[in-house]
Amino acid sequence: MKKIICIIIVIIMSLSASKNVFSAESLSTFQEIDLNKIDQERIDELMNEVLIKSKVPGASVVLVNGEETKYLSYGYADKENEIIPTQNTLFELGSMSKAFTALGILLLEDQGKLSLDDFVTDYIPWFSVRYKGIYDGERIDEEVELTIANLLYHTSGIPFKTIGYLPEGTSENMLQATVKTLVNTQLDFYPGDRYQYATINYDILGYIIQIISGQTYEDFMQEHVIDPLGLDNTYLFQKEARKSGLLAQGYKITFFDPQPYDAPRYRGNTPAGYIISSAKDMERWMRIQMGLIDVPVQYEEIIEKSHIGNTTVASQGNNYYAAGWEVNLKGKNILHDGNNPNYSSTLLMQPENKLGICILTNMNSNAVNYLANNILNIIQGKDISRYTLDLYKSLDTVFSIVIVGAVMLGLLFVFLLLKAFIELIKGERIRSKLKGAKVAGLLLAIPLMVFCGFCVYYLPNILLERLPWDAVNVWGASTIMAGCIVGYITFNIFMLYILLTFNFPKDNEKGYVALIPLSLINGIASSLIIFTINESFNRDLAYSKELLLYFVFALLFFVYTIKLLQGRMIVITNEITYEKRMNMIDKIMRASYQAIEGIGRERIFSGLNNDCAELAHVPTYTVSFASNLLTIIFCLLYLLSKSIYAFVASLGIILINGFISFITSRIAYKYWEENRNIQDTYFGQMQDLVNGFKELALNRLRRFAFWNDMKKYSRLSTELNKTASIKFLNFDLYNTLMYNIVFGVVVFLFPILFLDINTNQLRENLFIVFYMIGPFGAIAGTIPKLTQLNVNVKRINKLIDDLEEVSTGDITIEQEINTSYPKVITIQFKEVTYKYISKNKEGIKIEGDFTLGPITTEFKSNEIVFITGGNGSGKSTLGKLITGLYSPLSGRICINGKVAALKEQNELFSSVYTDFNLFKKLYGIDYVSKKEKILEYLELMKIHDKVEINGEGEFKTINLSTGQRKRLAFIVSCLEDKPMMIFDEWAAEQDPEFRQYFYDELLPMLKKQGKGVIVISHDDRYFDKADRLIKLERGMRVIDNY
C-alpha cells in the first residue's frame, strides 16, 4: 500500500511538472534567432496537424527576424475553389485592428487635439453610462464619466456582452449608432477600477476620432495612419478588399465541418475589429512596431508610447494592456490577437530579439494563438504544448451530437409516447386515480419543464459571457441554437413519456428504456451543480442570476430524478423479487418431494426469505452507483476541458483506486460467500431453537451443546463478516489518505517547486477533484454492498437452477388444477427398490447403506392395507414410494397397468404423515359448498367445540393438542376426497377410546366410500381390521398376506 501511494504521488508531481503546465512565460526568454536555421519541417508538421484538428481551412504566416522574413502558407484561402493563400491574401484582422485605432488616438493627442484624461462627454455630450455599487467605501447609483484612457486601456467597466448588441449595417452613421447602444448602460465596475476587455471601447474611440477630425473614421485612418506607414495592402472596407480579388473566403464551423460564411457587416465596429490586411503588410507593420523601418519621428514616438502598459490596474497574468497591445510585465513582449465571426489572427513580437510572428486565418479559432506560441517554442528550441480545442468548435461538436442524439431519441419517445397513450385509451395501462405523491410529482414536473426552458434560454449567459442569442448565431455555429431547441423539445417529450408511463404503468412493465436516459440526465444534473458552484468561484463569487437559476434547477432536478429513479427502481426491484420468489415457488411446487428434500429446507427458506429480501436494496445501490459514476465521468470531462494533466492525474487515481477496490471486492466476496453458506446452517439452527425449545428446556446437557453449536456458527459468521468488512475499511482509509496526500502535495509543495503556478486554475481543478471525492466515496461504499448483493443473486440463481433440474416439466400450477380420477385404482409395485442418496460439498452423489426392496406388491381401491415393522424397517419410506414422494431407484410402479409418473401418484393420495403440516386455511377445498360436510366431520371427530372456520376458509386457531391436530388433519384429508388415503402412525397420539374409534369406525367408513386406505402402524391388536398386512424388516418385505 505504501509503495502504491508513493508511485501515485510521483506520477502526479511528474505530470504537474511536465512541459508548459506551470512553466514560466515562454515569451520572456530572449536569444539570437536565425530564420534560416529554424526547424521548418517541424513548423510545417505543427501547422498542418493543428489546422486539421481545429478544422481551420487556411493560414498565412509571416516570420520576421531583423532583416530576415519568411512567408508560410497552409491550406486554402478558398476551399471550394482550391485557392491557396499567399503573402498578399487578405484577412480580417479582428481585434488586432485596435492597435491602428489606438495609433490614431495617440496621433490626435500628439497634435494637441485631445488628452487621454478628457471625458468622453467632452466630445459626445449625449453619451451616458451608469454605475450602481460600492466604490471607495461609498454606495453609488448614478451616471459616471468615462475618460479616453478608460477606453484605450479597457478600464471603462463597459460589459463584454455589449459586443452582442452591435447594430448591423454599412452606412456612414454606423459608428454613431454603435455608440448609442451604450447610452444608460450599467457598468460592471467603477471606471478605472480594473481591467475588463470590451471591444466596443475602441468603437467609441473611433467615433471620437471621427468627431475631432471632421472626417469619417476610415478616411482619417487611411490618410493619417495607413498611407503614411506604407501599408499598401491594408483596407478599411470589405467591399474594396473584395474588388482586389485577394480576400480569403471566411468560414464558420457548423455540424463538424467548416462552411463558407459571410458574416454580417458591422461598419460601426471597424475601429475595434474590421480592418483587413495581408501577411505582407503585417510584416511591415511588425517591423514598424519593432523600429526596424524608418518612419517619421512623430510616429516613432507615439508607437513607442502605444507599447507602454497601463499599470494603474492589476496585470492580467503576466501582461498589462497598452494602447491596442498586450505587453509583458517587463515590456519585452508585445502581442495581440483578433477574432471575428469568420476570421482569426494573432501577432507576437519580441523587440529585443527583433523577432515577430503573425498568423492570419479564415475561421474564428484559438488555433492562431496556440500556433504562434508554439512556433516561438520551436524557434527557441523548446517543447510543444498540447492543443486544446476552440470553444466554438467544442460547442459545435457537442450540439451536433445533441442534435443527432435528440432527433433519434425524440423520434423514439414520440413513438413510445403515442404507443403508451393508445394503451392508456385501450385500458391496457392501469388507470389509477392520481393522488398524493403522484399529484405532487406532476405538479413539480411541469414547473421543472418550464424551468428547463429558462435555463436553455440563458445558456449563452453561462457559456458565452452573456452574449444574446443573435450574437451567438453570428459568432457560433447554427448547431448551438438548433441543438438547444431540438434538445429541449426531446426533453419535454421524454418527460411526458415518463409522467404517463410512471403514473399509469402496465402490469409487469420494467421501463428500462426510460430509466437509462433518466440516469444520464440525473448525472448531468449532479455535474451541473458543481459546474455552477465552480463557475461562481471563477467569477469571484459575484452575484449571477443565471448561475443561481442553473444551481436551483440542477438541485431540484437532481432530487426529482433521484426520486423518480429510486421510486421506479423500487417498483421494478420488488416486481423482480416477486418474480424470483414465484419462480422458485413454482419450481418447488412442480418438483418432487424427494428432490426438495435433497436440496434442503434451510436452503429454500433462506433463499426465499433472506436472499430475495436483499434484492429490495437494489434501487438504492444501483441508482447511487449510476448517479455517482456519471457525476465522476462528467467531472472528468470538465477537467479534460480545463487541464489535460489534472484529468490524467485524476483518472489515474480513480483507475488505481478502482482496481484496488475490485481486488478488495474479489477477496471479500470469498468471505461473504462462505458466510452465506454458514447462514443456511444457522437458519436451520434458528428453526430448531424455536421448534425444539421444549426439548431444550427439559435437557440441560442438550441445551448446552446446542448453545455451543449455535455460538460456533454465529462466531464463524461474525468473523467472516468482520474480515470482509475490514478489507473494505482498509480500502476506504487508503482512499481517504490518498486524496489528502495529493491535496497536501499540491497545496504545500507545488508553490515551492513551481514558482509561476497559476493559483486560480489550480484552485479550480482542486475544487473539481475535491468534489469528486464525494461521488467516488459513495461508489466505494456501494461496492461492498453490491458484492454482498452479488452473493445473494448468485445463490438465488443457483437455487433456481437446482430447482429447474428437479422440476417435473413445463405444466404450470394452473394447468394442474383440473384433475380426474379413475373409479377403480390399482397401484402395482414391480421389483421396486430405493436407496437414500445425498451429495457431499463437491456435489458428488453418495449412496446410503440402507436399501428398501426389491418389493413386488399392489394397493387398490376399496381395500385397507396395514404396513408394519420395527423402527428403521422402511415403513415410512415405502409409504413415500406409494404416494410418489420418492422415486424408485429401480423397478416400476404402475397405475392400472400403466407406468406411473410421480405427479400421478401424488394426485391420487390424501395423507397424514407423522411429520404432517396443518395449514391455517383450507387450501384447494370448496369450503363454502362443503360447509355442512365440514360441520359433520368436526362432530364426528369430536372437535366441533375446539375448531371454527371463518368465511375465508381459515381456522381461527390450530393451537390444539397433537391428537386433536391429527383429527383436524384427518378431516382435511377426507374433504380432499381423493381415491387413496395414507395414514402414518395416525393413532399414536390418540387416547385409547379414540384410537379404537379410528380402527373400528373411521377406517371401515372410508372403505365403504370406496377409498383405498393404507395405514402405517404398530398397533398389532388392530391388525385384524386390515384386509391385508405387509410387514417389513430391514427394508425387506417378510409378510404380505390377506
N, C-alpha and C positions, 0 to 999 in steps of 0.2 A: 504493500500500500504506500509506503514512504517513497519507494522508487517511482511509482506512478505519479505521485504528487510532484516530485522534483522534475520529472520529464515534462509534465504539463506546464509548469512554471517556465522552464527553459524554452519550450515551444512558443508560449505567449510572449515572452520577452524578446525572442528572436523575431517573431512576426512584427512586434511593435517597433523593433529597431530596424526593420527592413527598409529598403530604399524608399525615400520620399514620403514616409509616413509622418515622422516628426523631424525631418531633416531641416537644416537651416535653409533659408530662402536661396534657391539656386541662382537667382539673378544677381546676387550680391558678390559673386566671385568674378574677379577680373583677371584676364590673361590675354596675351597676344594671340590673334587668330589669323590663319592663312586659309582663305576660302578654297584655294586650290588643293589643300591637303585634307579638307574635311571628308568624312566618310559618306560620299554621295550615295553609294549603294544602300547604306543603312537608312539615310533620309528618305530615299525613294520607297524603300520597303515599308517604312513607318507611314509615309503619306498614303500609299495605296491601301495598306491594311486598315487605317483609320477611316479613310473615305468609304471603304466598303462597309465597315461596322456602322458608321454614322449615316450611311446612305447619301452622303453629300455627293451630288453629281460631278462637280468640278472645282478646281482650285488653281489660283495663280499665286506664286510665291516669289518674293524678291528678297535676297540676302545682300546686305551691304557691309563692307568692312574696309574702311579707309577709301582707297581708290578702287577697290575691287567691287564688282557687282555680279551676282549670279541670279538669273531668272529660271524658275522651275514651273512647269505646268503639269497638271494631272487631271484625268477625267475629261468631262465635256462641259463646255460653256453652253451647249445646247444638245441635249441627249438625242432628241428626236431627229435632228439634222446632223448629228455626229460632228459638231463643230468643236474643235479643241481650243482651250483658252491659250492666249499668248500674253506677252507683256503689255500689249495695248488693249486687251479685253477689258471692258468697263464693268464695274460692280458698284452697287450702292455701298457706301462706307458705314452706314448706320451711325452709331454714336461717336465714331471717330470724326464725324463732322463737327463735333463740339469744339475741337481744337481750332478749327477755322473760325468759328463764330467768336471764340474767346480772343483770337488774334484781332478780329475786328473791333471788339470792345476795348482791348488794350491800346489799339491804334487810336481810337477816339479819345481815350484817356490821355494818351501821349500828346495828342493835339489840343488838350485842354478843354475838350467839349463835354466831358463828364468826369465824375470821380466815382471810384468804386464804393465810396461811402454815401453816395447820393441815394435818396429814396426812390423807389420805383414810381411812386406817385408824383415825383418831380417831373416825370416825362409822360406818365399815363395817369392823369388825375382821377379818372373813373375807376382805377384798379383798387380793389379792396380784398383783404383776406382777414380771417378771424382766428383767434386762439382762445381756447377755453381750457383752463387748467391752472396748475400752480407753477410759478416761476419766481425764483429768488425769494422764496418764502411768502409770496403773495398770491392770492387766488385772482385769476384774470379771466374775464369773459367779455372781450371787446375786439374791435378792429386793431390790427397791429401793422407796423410799417416793415417792408422788406427793403433791404439795400441791394444795390447791384452786386456787391460782394457776396451777399447771401445766395444770389442766383448763380454766380460764377463758380462758387465753391460747394454748391449743393447743401447749404445750411439753412435754406428757407423754411423748412418744415412742411413744404407742399407734399402731399401724399404721392407715393409712387403710382397708385392706381389711376391718377389723372391721365396717364398715357392711354387709358382705355376710353377716354371721352373726347379724344381729338376729333374735330369735325373734318369730314372728308370733303375734298374739293381742290381746284387748281386756280381759282380766281385770285386777283391781287389782294383782296381783303381777307384772305385766309389767315394771315398772321394775327390780325386784329381779332378775327372770330375765334381763333385758338386761345388767345389770351383772355378773351371774355368768358370762356368756360370756367375760368378760375375765380370770377367775382363771387365774393362771400364764401369762398372755400374755407372749410375748417382745417387748420394746420395740425399736423401730428405733434409738433412741439414748438416751443417759442423760438423765433428766428435767431440763428447764431448759436443755439444751444448744442447742437451736434450735427453730424453729417448724416444725410439720407438722400440717396440718389433719386432724382425725379427728372425725367428727360425734358419736361415742359419748362424747366428753369431756363433752358437755353433758347426756347421759343420766345420767352419774354425778352431775353437779351437781343434776339434777332429783331423783335418789334421795336425795341429801344433804338437799335442801330437805324432802323427804317425811319423812325420819328426824327432823330437827331440829324441824319444825313439828308433827309428830304428825298431820298431815293428808295426804290424797292430794296429789300434786303439782298436780293440776287444781284441787282445792278451794283450795289455798293461793294459786295464781296468780289464780284468779278473785276471791278475797276481798281479796288484798293488792296486786295489780297491775292486773288488767283493770278491775275495778269502780272503784277509786279514780281511775283515769286516764280514766274515762268512755268506755271502748271498748265501746260497747253492741252492736256488730255483730261482735264477735270471739268465737270459740268454741274450746273445748279438746277437744270430742268431735265427731266427724264425724256421729254419729247425730243430735245436736241441730242441727247445721248443715243436715242434710238435711230435718229437720222444718220448718225455716223456708221451704223451697221455693226458696231463693236460691243453693244450692250449684251452681256450674258443673260440668257433666259433664267428668270428666278424660279425656284421650286419650293414646294412645301410637302412635307411627309404626310401621306394620307393612306390609310389602310396598308401599312407596312412598307410602302414604296414612295419615292419622291414623285410628285406630279407637277407638271408645269403650272405655275401660279403667278398671275398678275395681280399683285396686291392693290388695294385702293390707294389713291394718291392723296397725300396729306401735305399740301404745299405749306400749310401753317407749321409743319414740323420740320421743314427743311433745315433751319438753323441747328436743330438738335440731332438730325439723323438721315437726311436725304441728299447729301452731296454725293456725287458719282465720280469715280476716278478709276485709274488703272494701276497695275503694278509698276509701270514705268514712271508715272507721276509720283507714286508713293516712294519710289527710290529717291527721287529728287526731294520730296517732302522730308524724308528721313535725313538726308544729307544737310538740308537747310536747318533742321532741328538740332543736329549734332555739330553745326558750324563747319561743315566740310565744303560748303559752297558759299561764295561771297554774295552777300545781299546788302542792300542799303543799311547803313548804321542804325537808322531808326528801327528797322525790322529786327536787327540783331538784338537790340536791347529789349524790345517787347517779347521776342521769342524766349530770351533768357528769363525774363520775368514770368512768362507763362509756365515755366518749369518749377517755379517755387511753390511748394505745397503749403496749404493752409494749416498752420499749426495751432490755430486758436481753438480747435476742437480735437477730440481724441482721434488717433490714427485708426484706419481700418486694416487690422492685421499689421503688415509691415509697410503699408502705404498711406500717404496723405493724398488728398485730392488737390490738384493745382488748377490752372486755367485750361480746362479741357483735357487734362492729362492726370494720370495717377503716377506719383513719383515715390520712389523708395525712401525710407526714413533718412537715409544718408544722401538722398538726392542723386544717386549714381545710376538709377534705372528709371526709365520713362516708358510708360506703356498706356494703352487704352484699347478697348475692343468695341465692336459695334454689332448690333443685331437688329435687323429689320424682319418683317414677316417672311421675306423670301431671299434674304442675303445675310451674310455674317462676315466679319473681318476682325483682324487684330494687328496691332503694331507694337513692337517691343524694341527698345533701344538701350544700349549701354554707351553713352557718350565717351567715357574714358577709354573704352576699347574701340571706339569708332565703329561699333557693331550694331546693325539693325536688322530686324526680321519683320516682314509684313506678309500676311496671308489674306487673300480675298477669296470668298466662296459664294456660290449661288444658291445657298439654302441656309436658313436660320439653324445654327447648330453650335454647340460648345466645342466642336472639333478644332476650331481655329485656335482657341486658347491653349488647348492641350498640345496641339501640333507645334505652336510657336515655342512653348516652354521646353518641349522635348527635342525640337531641332536645336535649341540652345544647349540642351544637355548633351546631345551628340557632338556638337561643335566643341564643347568643353570637355569631352571625354567622359561624361557621366552616364549613369544608368538611366533607362527609360522607365517612367512611371506607368501605372496601369490606367487605361482609358475607361472612364465611366460614361455611360450613355447619356445623351442630352435629355432634359426634362420633357421637351415636346415629343421627341421620338419615343421615350418611355411611355408617355401618356397615350400616344397613338397606338403603340403595341398593346398596352393594357386595354384601351377602349375598343380596339379592333377585336381583341379576344372576347371582350364583354359583348360586343355586337353579335359575333358568331355564336357564342355560348347562349346569350339571351334569346336570340332568334330560335335556336334549336330547342332550348328549354321552354320558351314561350309557346311554340307550336305543340310541344309535348303536353304542357299543362293546360293549354286550351282544349286539346283533345280529351285529356283526363277530366278536366272540369266539366265539359259538356257531357261526357260519359257518366260522371258522378251525378250530375243534375238530372239526367234521364233516369238513372237508377233511383234517385230520390222520388221522382214523379211516379215511377212504376211501383214504388213501395219496396224496392229491394234493399233500401237503406232504412235503418231504424229511425223512425220519426219521433224521437223522444222530445218532450217539451223542454224548451230552453229555460233554464232557471239557475239560480245560484252562481256557481263558478263559471258555467258556460256563458251566462249573460255578461258577467264581469270580464271574461276573456274577450268576448265580442266587442264590448264597449271600449276595451283597451286597444284592440287590434285596429279598429277604424281610425282613431286618432294617430296611432303609430304609422299607418299607411300615409296619412296626410303629412305627418311629421317628417317622414322619409322624403316626401316631395320637397319640403323646405330645405332639407339637407342637400338634396341634389341641386336645387337652385343656388344654394350658397357654396357649392363645391369650388368655383373659381376663387372665392374669398379665402379658401383654405390652401389650395394648391398653387394658385397663380396670383398671389399678392393682391387679392380683392379686385381683379380685373372684371369688368362687366362682360356679359356673355357676347355682346357684339365684338368686343376686343378679342375674346377667346376665339371666336370664329375667324377673325382676321389673322391672328398670330398662330393659333394652334390648328391641328387637323380637324376636319369636319367630323371625324370619328368621335371626338370628345363629346360634342352635343348629341350626336346620334346615339352613342353608347349610353349616355345618361338617360335619354328618352326611352330607348328600347329596354334598357336595364330596369328602369322604373316601372314600365308597363308590365314587363315579365314578373317583376317582384310583386306587383299587385295581383296579377293573375295567380301566381303561386300562393299568395296569402289567402285569396278567395278559395282556392282549392283546399288549403289547409283548414280554413274555417268550416267549409262544407263537409269535408271528409272526417274531420275530428269531432265535429258536433253531431253528425249524422252518419255514424260508421256502418259498415256491413258486418255481418256475422263473420268472425274469424279473419277479418281484414287486418293485415300487418302494417301496410302503409310505408314500406321501406323506401319507395320512390319519393316520398315526401320527407322522410327523416334524413336522408343523405344530404340534399341541398339545405335543409334546415340546420343541420350540424355545421355545414360550411358557413352559412350566414351567421350562426352563433359565434363561430371562431372569428369571423370578420368583425363582429360587434365587440368582442373582447379585445381584439387588437386595436380597434378604433378608440377604445377608452385610453389605452396607453399612448396612442398617437396624439390625441388631443392634449393630454397632460404634457407630453414631451414638447409638443409644438408651443404650448403656453410658456414653458420654460425658455424655449428658443426666443420667444418674444418678450423675454424679461418680465414675465407674469403680467404684462399689460392686458387690460380687460379687452376681451374679444367676444362679441355676441355670437359670432359664428362658431368659435371653439366651444363656447358654453352650450350652444344649440346642439352641436355634434356630441358633446360629452353626455348631455342629458338624454339624447336619443339613443346613443350607444348603450348607456347604462340601462335605460328602460327596455330597450330591445333585447339586450343580453339576458336580463331577468325574464322577460316574456318568452324568449325562445328556449331558455333553460326549462321554464315551466312547461312549455309545450312538449319539449323533447322528453323530459323526465315523466311527464304525465302520460304521454303516448307509450313510452318505453315500459312504464308500469303496467299499462293495459296489455301490451304485447307480451311482456315477460310473464305476467300472470296467466295469459292465454297459453303461452308455451309451456308453463309449468303445469297447467291443466291438461294440455295435450300429452305432455310427457307422462303425467300421472295416469291419465286414462289409457294411454298406450300400454303402460306397464300393467295396469289393472286388467285391460282387455286381454293381454297376452297371458296374464296369470289365470284369468277365467277360462282361457282356451287351452291351458296347459294341463297336464295330468298331475294328479296328487303326488305321484311318485317323483316327478320332475321338480315340483315346488319343494317337496321335502328335501330333495338333493341340494337345491340352491340355498335353502336355509331361511327360516323365518326372520332371523335377525337382519340378514342382508336385505330382505324385502322390506321389512319395517323401516330400516334406516334409509333405504333408497327412496321409498315413497314419502317419508317424512322429512328427514334431515337434508338429504341431497336436493330434493325438489324444492324445499323451503329456501335453500341458498340461492336458487335462481331468482328469487324476489329481489336480490341485491343487484342484479344485472343492470337495471336502469341507471342507478346512481353511479356504478363503476364505469359503465360504458359511456354515458354522457360526459362524466367528469374526464375520462381519459381522452375522448374525441375532442371535447371543447378545449382542453388544455394543450393537446397536441397541435391543434390548428392554431391556437394562440402563439405557440412557440414557432411554428412554421412562418406565420405572418410577421412575427417579430424578427426572425432571422432574415426574411426577405427585406424588411425595412432596414436592418443593419447592413445588408448587402448593398442597398442603395446609398448608404452613408459611408461605409468603410469596408472594403474587402477584407482587411486584416482583422477588424473586430468580428466580422462574420466568420472568418476561418477559425479564429481563436474560440469563439462561442460554439461553433459547430463541432470543433474538435473536442471541447469539454463535454458537450452533450453526447457525442458519439461514444467517447470513452466511458462516461458515466452510464450511458445506456447499455454498453457492453458489459460493464461490471454488474449492472442491475440484472441483465439477462443471465449471467453466470450465477449470480446470487439466487435468482428465482429457480434456476435448474437445480441448485443444491438444496434449496428449501423445499422444492417440490417433492423430493425423495422422502424428506422427513414428514411432510404433511400427508403424503400418500400412505406411508406406513402408519401414521397416526389415524388416518381414516379407516384402515383395516382393523386397527385396535378398537375403534369405536363400534364396529359391528359386534365384537365380543362384549364390549362394555354395555351396549344396548341390550343384549341378551341378559347380562347380569342385572340390569335395572328391572327387566321384566321378572326375573327370578326373585329379586328383592321384594317386589310388590306382591306377586302371585304366591310366593312361598314364605311370606312373612310369619304365618302361624307356625310353620315348621321351624323357622329360625328362632322364633320366640321361645319354643319349647326345648331347644337343644343348644346349650351354651357352647359346646365344642364345635358344633356345625356353624353356629353363628360367628364364632371367632375365626374359623377357617374361611368362611365365605367373606367376612370383612377383610381379611388379609388378601384374598384374591382380588376383591374389588379395589382395594388400596394399591395393589401391584399394578393393575391395568390403568387406574387413574393416574398413578405416578408416572408410568411409562408414557401415557398420552400427554401429560403435562410437560415432561422432559423433552419429548419430540417437538411439541409446540413451542417451547421456550427456545430450543436450539434453532428452529427455523426462523422464529421472530428475531432472535439476536443477530442472525445473519443479515437480515434487512436493517436492523438497528445500526449495525456496523456500517452498512452502505449509506444510511441516512447521515451518520456522523461524518463519514468520508465526504459525502456530497456537500454538506454544510461547510466543512473545513476547507474543501477545495475552492469553493466560491469566495470564501472570506480571505483566503490566502491570495487569490487572484486580485481581489479588490485592494488588499494591503500592498501588494507589489505595485499595482498601477498608481495608487494614491501616494505612496511614500517613496518608492524607488524611481518611478518614471520621471518625476520632476528633477531628480538628481542626475539621472542618466541622459535625459533628453531636455536640454535647456530651452529649446524652441517649441516645446509641446503646445499644441492648440487645446487649451483647457476647456473651451466651450464644446468643441467636438468630442473631447474625451468625456466630459460630463454627460453629454447627450448619449454617447454609446454606453457608458456605465449605467445610465438610467434605464436604458432598454434591457441591458444584461441583468440588472438588478430586478427589473420587473419579471423577467423570465424565470427567476428563481422560484417564484410562487407556483406558476404552472408546472415547472419541472418537478418541484417538490410534491405537487399534487399527483403527478403521474407516478413518481417514485413511490408515493404512498398507496397508489392504486394497484401497482404491480403485484405486491404480495397478496392483495385481496383477489386479484384476477388469477393468481397462481393457485390459491386455495379453491377458488371457484372452478378452475380447470380440473382440479382433482374431483370435485363433485360431479361435474359434467361427464368426465370420463367414467366415473362409477355408474352414473345413470345409463350412459350409452352401453357400457359393458353389461349391466343388468338387463337392459332391453335386448341386447344381442343374445345373451344366455337364454332369456325367456323366448326369444324368437326361435331358438334351436329346439325348444321343447314344446312349442305351440303346436296344436293339433291340426292346423290348417287355416284356410282363408275365411271359413264361415264365421260371421260375426255373431256377437251375443244376441242381437236382434233376430238373426236368422234361426237361432237355436230354440226360440220360444215355442214355436208350433211343433209339438211332439205328440205322436200317437203310438199306442202300444198294442201288440197283438193280444188276442183274448187268452190264448194259452201259451205259456212260455216254458221252454226247456233250455237250461244253461248246461252245456256239456264241457267237462274238462277232459282233455286227451293228452296224457303223459306230460302234464304241466309241472314245470319246476321253477324255483325262484331263489335267487341269491341277493343278499344286500351288497350293493356296490357303492363305494364312496370315492372321493377324489382327494389326493394329497395337495400340498401347497403348489406343486408344479403342475397340477391339473391332470395327473396320471390316475387312471381308474384302478381301484384296489378292491378285490372281491373279499367279502367276509367269509368266516368259517361256516356259518350256518347255511344249510340248504333245505328248502322245503320241496318235497316231492321226490320222484315223479308221482303225480296224483291223477287218477282217472276216476271220475265220478260225474254226477249230474244233480241239478237242482231245478225244480219245476213249480208251476203254479199249483195252488190248492194242496200244498204239502208243507208240513212242519219238519225241519231238519235241525237237530241239535249237533253242535260241534263242541267237543270236549277234549281235555288233555291237560297235562301239567303245565306249570309256568315255563315259558320258553319253548313250548312244543310246536308253536307255529299257528295257533288258533286265529289270532288277530291278523296275521299275515295272510292266511287263507281267506279270511273274511275280506280283506282288501283286494285280493285277487278276484274273488267272486264279484265284487261290486265294480271292478275296473279301476280302482285306485292305484293298483300296482299292475305292471305289465309283466307277463311271464318271461323268464329267461329262455325257456324252450317249451315245446308243446303247443297245443292250440286250445283256445276257448271259443266255443261255438254257441250261437243263439238260434234255436230251432234249425240246427243243421248247417248254419252259415257262420263262417269265421267272423267273430265279433270285433268291432272297434271298441276302444276304451270308452268313448263317449256313449256308445250304445249301451254298454253295461251300466255306466253311470246313471243314465236316464231311467233305467228300469227300477232303481232301488231308492227307497227311503231308509234312513238308518239312524240308529242311536248308538254311537261308539262310546267306549269308556271315557275317552277324552273329547266328548261331544262339545260343541259350542251352541249355546242357546242365544239366538238373535233376539234383539229387543222388539223386532217387528215381524209380522207375518209376511215375509217376502215371497212373492210368487204364488200367493194364495188369495183367491177372491173372498176376502173375509166378510164382505157385505152380503153376498148371496149365501154364504155358509154360516151366517150368524147363529142360526138355530142349532146347526150341527156343532158349532164350537161350544155353545152352552151345554149341549147334551154331553159332549166329551168331558167338559170340566166337571159336570155332575158325576159322570162315570168314573173319572179319575180322582174324585173326592177332593178337588182343589178349587171348587167354584167360589169358595169364600176367601180364597187367597189371591186369585188372579182376576184382573179386569183388563179388558181391551177397549181402547178408545176408538174414535171414528176414523183414525188414520191407520188402524190395524196394529197399533203399538201396545205392548204390555206396559201397564202403569208401573209394574215392578217385576223384577226377576230375582229379587233378593229372597230366595227360598232355600230350604234345605236341599242337600244333594238329591235325596229321594224325590222330593217334590219337583225339582228341576227336571229330573228324568221323566216324571209323569207328564210334565208340560211338553218335553221333547217328544214323548210318545204321541201326544195329541197332535203336534205339528206334523209328525211323520204320517199319521193317519189322514190328516187334512190334505196332504200332498197327493194322496190317492194313487200311489204307484203300485204296479202289479207285484213287485217283490219288496220284502222288508227284511232288514237285518238288525239284530239287537245284540250288542256285545256286553255281556255281564250286566244286563239292564236291571235285574232283580237284586243285585248285590247290595245296594243301599236301601232296599225297601224293608219295611217291618215284616215279620213272618206272615201276618194276616194278608198284607197286600201282595207279598211275594206269591202266596198260594193263589190269590185272586188273579195274578198275572198269568200263571201257568194254567189254572183251571178255567178261567173265564175269557181273558183277553185274547190269548193265542187261538183258542177254538173260534172265537168271534172273527178273527182275521182270516182264518182258514175258510170259514163259512162265506166270507166275502170273495173268495177265490184267490186270495193272496198266497204267494209263495213266501214262507216265513223261515228265516234262518236265525237260530239262537245260539250264541256262543256262551257256554255256561258250565259252571262247576256243580250245579245243584242236581246231584245224582238221584235224589229222592223224587225228582220230577221227570227223569229221563223217559218214563213210560208215556208221557204226554206227547212224545215225538213220534212222527211217522217213520223217521229214520235217524240213526245215530252214527256220527263219524267221530272216531277217536284218533288223536294224533299223539305220537311220541317222537321227540327229536326230529320233527319235520316229516315223519313218515306216517302214512295212514295205516293204522293197525286194525281198526274196526270200521266197517261201512255196511250196516245191515238195516233191514226193515223190521 
